[in-house]
């Protein structure tokens, strides 16, 4: 196991996703849609927050449970990104990097969860 949360790939990807979402929601139009911006930022921040909280737990089962929640937040983030496209805030090209991070994060979380559950 990693000595620090920042060493975990799932946390690194979550952090990159959070930064990308903040960048996108700073664009003029979505930055003025406060409810949308807050929902998207909350979902993206929830990914790294749940990875961090799980890391601090004492059992692999607890950690895996928080990673499950982080995976849900990853999927929610991707949904909000697509919602922003539908609203005309961004094009699919604008959100391509963030959506790719969502996909990588979701796969990485799924693998990590399985490893934790297999190690019980």
N, C-alpha and C positions, 0 to 999 in steps of 0.2 A: 504494500500500500504506500501511497505517496506520503511524504513527510508534511507537505503543505498543499492546500487546496489549489494553489496556482499551478501546481505540477500536473494536475489532472487534465487530460485532453477535453473531457466534457465541460469542465469549468472554462478552459481557454476558449472553446467554441462559443459557449454561452456569453462570455465577456465580449467577444468579437461581435456577436449578434446584438447585444445590448448597445454597443457603440454605433453600429450601423443603423439601428432603429432610431437612436437619438439623432443621428445625422439626417435621416430621411424626414423625421418629424419636425426638424428645424426648418424645412422648406416653407416658404411663405404661406401657401394655402393650408396644408395640414396643421401648421403651427397655430392657426387661428381656430381650428375645430378642436376645442379643448377636450371635449368628451372623447372623441376619437383618439386624439394624441395621447391622452392619459390612459385609455384602455390598452392601446398598443404598447406604450412604454411599460405599463404595469405587467403585461404578459411577458415581454422580453426580459424585464428585470427579474421576474419570477423564476425564470430558468436558472440563472446563476445563484439566486438566493436559495432555491431549494437544493441545488447541488451542494452549496456551502452548508446548509443546515443538516443535510444528510451526512456530510463528511464529519460533522461534529458528533454524530450519534455513536453509540457504543457497540452496536451489532450490525452485521451485514444486512440483516432483514430490515432494520430501521433505515439504513442507508438506501437500500433498494426501494423502499416505500417512498422516500423523498425524491429519488430519481424518477419514479413513476409520475409523480406530480410535476417534476421538471419537464418530462416528456410531454405531458398534457399542455403545459405552458408553451412549449416549443410549437406544438400544433396550433395552439390558439394564436400565437404570434404570426405564423404563416397565414392563418385565416384572416387576421387583421390586415396583413400586407395586401392580400388579394382584394379585401374590401376597399382598401385605399386605391387600388387600381380601378375598381368598379366605380368609385366616386370621381375618378379622373384626377386624383392627386398625383399619381405617378403612372408611368407606363410599365409594362412587364420588364423592359430593359432596365428601368430605374431600380426596380426591386430585385433584379436577378441575383445579385450578390447576397442580399439578405435571405432570399428564399433558398439559395444554395446552402447557406449556413444553417438554416432550419433543417434541411434534409440531412446534412452531415451530422448535426447535433442529434437529431432523432435516431439515426442509425447508431451513433456512438453510445447514446444512452441505452438503447435497447441491448446492445452487446454487453455493456458494463453491468446492467441490471441482471442479465443472464449469468454473467460470471459471479456476481455476488450471491445470487440464489443457488448456483451450483456448488459454491464453496461452503455451504451450511453443513 
